[in-house]
């Protein structure tokens, strides 16, 4: 099965998305706003990642995105949840 693979690294200050082929060769990337998950605002993080994946895949219309692996930071200081 062929298709594009995507990985997202989301932090508090910026997010990077990398698109590869089945063999791990880098095809495209995009960077943008931070996507760390804030309490009660996970949908904002998802929106940032979705926009960057779409931007990175823009040059490959019709190519199926087979998998997306996401790692994001969780921001606990908003409600005093930090240790």
N, C-alpha and C positions, 0 to 999 in steps of 0.2 A: 504494500500500500504506500503510495507516495503522497506527498503533500508538504505543506510548510509547518515548521515547528516554531513556537514562540516562547520566549522566556522574558519575564518582567522582574526587575529589581527595584522595588519601591522604598524610598526613604522619606525623611521629613523635608528635605530640601529639593530633591529631584528624583525622577524615575527614568530608568533606561529600559528599553525593549529591544530585544535582539531576535531577528528572524533567521532561521537556518533551513537548509534542506535536510533530507533524511540522513545524510552523511555527516552533518554537523558543519558544513561550509556556511559561513556567514553570507547572507544575501542582502540584508538591510537592517537598519537600526533607527531608532528615534529616541529623543530625550525630551523631557518636559517637566512639568510641575511635580512637586512632591506628592506622594500617594500614601504616606503613612496613615494607618487607620486611627482615626480619632473616635472616642466613645460616641456612639450614636450617629456616626457619619460614614459608615462603610460604603454607602452608595457613591459618595464623592470619590473615594479611592478607586472604586470600580470604574467610574466614568473617566478618570484620568488614564487608567490603564487601557481601557477600550479605545479611547481617542488615539493613544500612541500606537497601539497595535494596528488600527486602521491606517494611520499615517505611514507606518513602516511597510504595510502590505499594499499601499496604493499603486506601486509600480507593477504589481502582479495580480491584476484583476482576474477573477475566476479561479485562481489557484486556491485549493482548499486548505484551510488552517486545520491541521490534524490534531494538534495538542498545544496547550498553553500551560506553562508552569509559572507560578507567581510566588514571589517571596516579598513580603512587605513588613515594615516596622509597625509596631503598635505604640501609639503615643499615649501614655498613661497620666501625664501631668495635668491634663485638662480638669480633672475632678479630684486631684489629690490622691490618685491611686498608686503613685510611685512609692517604692519602699523608702 
